[in-house]
Each structure stands twice: as C-alpha cells, then as structure tokens.
Amino acid sequence: MKHTLKSVAVVAAVTVAAGTADAKSLVMALDRAGTLFNAAGSGVAKVVSQHSDDRLIVRAFGGPDAYMEVLNEGKYDFSVVSSSTAWYNYMGKNSSNKEMKNLRIIRSGQGALKLGFAVYDEGPIKTVSDMKGMRVTSDFGGHAVIQPMVTAAMAAFGIGWDDVKPVPVTGALDAPQALGSDRADATWASLGMPVIREIHAKKKVRYLSFGDKPETLDKIRQDTFPGVRMTKVAPLPPLGVTAPTYLLTYDSYIITHKDQDAKVIKDVLQALWDNNEELQKAHFSLKGFTKEDAASDLPMLPHHPAAIAFYKEKGVWSDEILKKEEALK
C-alpha cells in the first residue's frame, strides 16, 4: 500500500516555535478532521511540539486503514487510535488481513472514547431493539474495525443486518453525517465528536443505552475483541445523553512502530508527563490520559521498550502488564 493512497490532505503543521537546531519534524498520522481521534491527536501534537525539541506534524487520512500499514513499516512516526483499531491491525483482523506486529504503545488513556448508537431524540427509536427495520449506517470501508463492533452491538440485542436497512458509509465521520442528512435513522458514533455536536445543535440527538447486564458486555467482547469496557455516562444533554446511559468504551493509545528512536519516545513522553494537565485540557477526550493510566492495564499491543523504561522510572509499570502483553503474542 502506498502511503499516498487514500490520503485526504495534510491538515496542518503544528505552528509553534522550533526548539533547538536538532529539532526533528515527526509525522502524526490521524483520522480525518472532524473525528474525535483527529482532535485528540492534534492536541497531543500541540503539547509535544510546544514542550520538546521535536515537532509533530499532523497529517489526516480517510481512516486508519489508509495509514496503519505505513506506520507499521516505520514510514510515519506516531498516531492516536482506539485500542480496538490497534488490536485489529496487530492481529491481522483488518481489511488487508495483514498482521501489523511492529505497532507499539507509548501512552494510554482510559475512558476517553465512549461509543454507541445515536438517533434523533424525537424519533421512534428509544432502545437498541427498536432499530429493527430502520436505516443503520454500515460497512465502514475506510475504518474496517468499526463494522465488527456495530455488528456485535446489534447482535447483543438479537439484531442482524438482515433485520435493518444498511446504509453503507466510509468511516467514523460520514456515518453520523448520514444521520444529519436524513439518510440514516441510527448511526454508530463516539460521544462528543464534533459532527454529532453540529447535528445536535440543529435537531436533538440521543444515544441509546446498552444497559448494565454483564452478559451484554461478555457477548460483545466475544464477538469483537477483549479490550471492550462498559461505562455509565451521567446525563449530558448538550451531548445527547438525556438520562444515565451505558455506552461502550475502550482505551485510547498513542502508538508508534518498534524501530522508533528511543530518545524520541522519551522526549515525547517527558513532554506529555511534565505537561499532563495541559494535555488533558487540549481536548475533552484526553481527560482519561492520567499519569496513573499512562501504561495500559489492559494492553491490546505491546508497549515500546523505551516507554516501558520510562514508566518503570516513573513507578507506573508492573509485571502484570507484561504478562498481559505476552498473552497477545
């Protein structure tokens, strides 16, 4: 796969003053503008660029499928992705069926990404079960890891694709756009993503609750990947949560490739560590990037050795994490 294929555009270089004469320009490959991970990754890039000798240049694509293989080959430097995207690519359960065993975690955050089905509040869909017979976004050709999650989330309530009217979309951005243009009745979406906020400002949106039954989460994990969690979200009317709502969540990662320079990783992590409060304020989805959770306790990729060394020094690494990593191989 050529890294120019499917590339949407270079969104922006983070425009901050260069550090020293030895400053490096590094590429942060991200999902397209308007998505949660583009906003989160841009926030990470800004903090690192302002507080280290390296500059992270943001480059946006139509979806992770357009750049993950190139990152795995070491031709890009970093990305910010969900643990599901990381795991599906690492295990070769992606659109190319290629195992991307060079991917590595350098930083983790919990609970930032909250996912579920978004519908119009005034519409007939009140529960996931009500989606039968309705138009539901599907396929996600540019972001292949979404389709299994949507399929599993429906299956947990006894719904298959034959029970709904599929509306093919490319990825995380044009799925909610299908709802906003009245081409779909329900769409998969992350809580707080900019495009949903825009739709919600014009016509109220509501997220459907998955409920708190353990068997629901167990089934979704079995059908997708072991890193899924369930989280209870308190009412947030401005974001489309009208009552206590159970949504799916999984960790977010800053990732690189196995051959990334150890000093670069240490510099990046030090900038984020020393300016963690600024990082968390850079975007609401980065609030879960606490120092305590910097090393993932549920890793879906191995950590880079330079990151392990850094977290051992900071006292947040454990042998239990290493055991979980070894189980992935």
HELIX and SHEET records of a PDB file:
HELIX    1   1 LEU A   36  HIS A   51  1                                  16    
HELIX    2   2 PRO A   64  ALA A   66  5                                   3    
HELIX    3   3 MET A   68  ASN A   72  1                                   5    
HELIX    4   4 SER A   83  TYR A   90  1                                   8    
HELIX    5   5 VAL A  128  MET A  131  5                                   4    
HELIX    6   6 ILE A  146  ALA A  155  1                                  10    
HELIX    7   7 TRP A  161  ASP A  163  5                                   3    
HELIX    8   8 ASP A  174  GLY A  180  1                                   7    
HELIX    9   9 PRO A  194  LYS A  202  1                                   9    
HELIX   10  10 PRO A  214  ASP A  223  1                                  10    
HELIX   11  11 PRO A  237  LEU A  239  5                                   3    
HELIX   12  12 ALA A  262  ASP A  274  1                                  13    
HELIX   13  13 ASN A  276  ALA A  282  1                                   7    
HELIX   14  14 PHE A  284  LEU A  286  5                                   3    
HELIX   15  15 PRO A  305  LYS A  314  1                                  10    
HELIX   16  16 ASP A  319  GLU A  326  1                                   8    
SHEET    1   A 7 SER A   7  ALA A  13  0                                        
SHEET    2   A 7 ASP A  54  PHE A  61 -1                                        
SHEET    3   A 7 LYS A  24  LEU A  30  1                                        
SHEET    4   A 7 PHE A  78  SER A  82  1                                        
SHEET    5   A 7 THR A 245  HIS A 257 -1                                        
SHEET    6   A 7 LEU A 103  TYR A 120 -1                                        
SHEET    7   A 7 ALA A 186  SER A 190 -1                                        
SHEET    1   B 6 SER A   7  ALA A  13  0                                        
SHEET    2   B 6 ASP A  54  PHE A  61 -1                                        
SHEET    3   B 6 LYS A  24  LEU A  30  1                                        
SHEET    4   B 6 PHE A  78  SER A  82  1                                        
SHEET    5   B 6 THR A 245  HIS A 257 -1                                        
SHEET    6   B 6 ARG A 229  VAL A 233 -1                                        
SHEET    1   C 7 SER A   7  ALA A  13  0                                        
SHEET    2   C 7 ASP A  54  PHE A  61 -1                                        
SHEET    3   C 7 LYS A  24  LEU A  30  1                                        
SHEET    4   C 7 PHE A  78  SER A  82  1                                        
SHEET    5   C 7 THR A 245  HIS A 257 -1                                        
SHEET    6   C 7 LEU A 103  TYR A 120 -1                                        
SHEET    7   C 7 VAL A 205  TYR A 207 -1                                        
SHEET    1   D 2 ARG A 135  ASP A 139  0                                        
SHEET    2   D 2 LYS A 165  VAL A 169  1                                        
END                                                                             
